[in-house]
Amino acid sequence: MSASAVLAAAAEGGIIGDGRTGANLALGVGVLGLVVGRLALARAGGRIGVGNARVGGMSAIVVGTVGTVLAVLHAATSGGGPGTGNGLVGAVVAIPLGLGAVLLGRRVLTRCRRADR
């Protein structure tokens, strides 16, 4: 199975489940990206001494990008409008969550670069 087929199946909710499954997956990945980005930002600021802030920032960027892609795919493939039970509203909410995780990861990498100088 190709990567595009896997992403399309995940965005549509997979084989099992209703239309909201893909949106819930995108929401979960977006929130996970925000949590990873926030922890990495705390590491970069010196408030948490465990782990590497640069790796956390890169992880937040990757997870946020995956969440955003899943949300956009689900929003593009969901039938009907808001309130029909297809998860369109969840996908629309997941897009800024994923983008927020990407921005947090970028902020962490910027702080790490400044600290290295």
N, C-alpha and C positions, 0 to 999 in steps of 0.2 A: 504494500500500500504506500502510495507516495505521500510526501509531507503535506501537499495541498489537499489531498483527500482526507487526511487525518484532521487537519484544521477545519475543513468544511464539515466533517462529521461532528467535531466537537462544538462548532458554532451552531449547528442545527439541533443539538441536544443529544447526539449520539443515536444509537440504535434503540435504547430503552429510555423512557421518560417522556415528559411532555415538552412543550415548547420553551418552558422556562429554564430547563436544565442548562442549556448553553449560556443563557444570560447569568444564571447563578454561578456557573463556572467562571465566567469572565469577571463577575463581581468579586468572587473569592480570590482570584489571581490578582486583581487590582488592589484589593485590601492587603494581601500578602506583600505586594510590592511596596505599598506605603509603609507597612510595618518594618520591612527590611531597610528601606530608605531612611526612616526615622531613627532606627538603631544605628545605622552607619553614620548618620549626621551627629548623633550623640558621641560616637567614637571619635569622629573627626574633631569635635569640639573639646575632647579630653574629659568628658563626663563619665564615659565608660572605658575602662582600660582593657577589656577583653576583646580580642579579634582584630582584624585588619579593616580599617575604614575604607580603603581603596577597593578591596574585594567586595565589601558590602555595597558600595556605590555602584560598582559594575553589576552586581546581582540585582539591585533595585532597577537599574536600567533595563536589563534583560527581562525580568519578570514583568515590569510595567509595559514593555513593548509587547510581550506575549498576551497580556491581558487586554491591551488596546486592540490588537489584531483580532483576538477572539470576539471582542465586543463589536467591532466593526463588521466582521463576517456575520455574526448573528443578527445584527441590525439590518444588514443587507439582504439576508435570506429569510427573515421572518415575514410571514404573511399576515395581512390584517394590520390594524392600527393599534394605538395604545388602548389598553383595557380589554383586548380580545383574548388574553391569556397566552400569547405567544412569546412574551418576554421582551418585547421591544423597549419598554420603559427601563427594564433592568439593564439592557445593553446600552441604552443611551446614558444611564448613570455610570456604567462601568468605564466608558470612554474617558471621562475626566479623571477617574481614579487611576487608570493606567498611565495617563499623561502626567498626573501628579507624581507618581512613582518615578517616572523617567526624569522629571525635573528635580526631584529630591536627589536622585542618584547623580545627576550632573552637578548639583550644588556640592555634594560630598567630594566629587573628584576635583572640583575647583578649589575647595578648602584644602584638600590633600596636596595639591600642586603648590598652593601658596605656602603651606607649612614646610614643604621641601626646600624652598628657596632660602 
